[in-house]
């Protein structure tokens, strides 16, 4: 399995940063109740990811 800590604070193009990344086995859905594989929360230039 991939260690999510290796992506933490990773700088992306445009000055964005992956602030946190988490892997989950729980089912996720989007706002329209469709199955989703990930969620992203963006705060300023920081991304919080759940995959």
C-alpha positions in Angstrom: 0.0 0.0 0.0 1.1 3.6 -0.7 2.2 5.6 2.3 0.1 8.8 2.2 2.7 10.7 4.3 5.0 10.8 1.2 2.4 13.2 -0.4 1.8 15.4 2.6 3.0 19.0 2.0 3.8 18.1 -1.7 3.9 21.3 -3.8 1.9 21.3 -7.0 1.8 23.6 -10.0 0.3 27.0 -9.4 1.5 27.1 -5.8 -1.0 24.6 -4.4 0.0 22.1 -1.7 -1.4 18.8 -0.6 -2.0 19.6 3.1 -3.4 16.2 4.0 -4.2 12.9 2.3 -6.2 9.9 3.7 -7.1 6.5 2.3 -10.5 5.1 3.4 -12.4 1.9 2.7 -15.8 3.6 3.5 -18.1 4.2 0.6 -18.3 7.8 -0.5 -21.0 9.6 -2.5 -21.0 13.0 -4.2 -23.6 15.8 -3.8 -26.0 14.0 -6.2 -25.7 10.7 -4.3 -23.5 9.1 -7.0 -20.6 6.8 -6.0 -17.4 8.7 -5.7 -13.8 7.5 -5.4 -12.4 10.6 -3.8 -13.2 13.9 -2.1 -11.2 17.1 -2.2 -11.5 20.1 0.1 -9.7 23.2 -1.0 -8.8 25.9 1.6 -6.9 28.7 0.0 -4.0 26.9 -1.8 -4.2 23.8 0.3 -5.9 20.5 -0.7 -7.3 18.0 1.7 -7.8 14.7 0.0 -9.7 11.5 0.9 -9.3 8.6 -1.5 
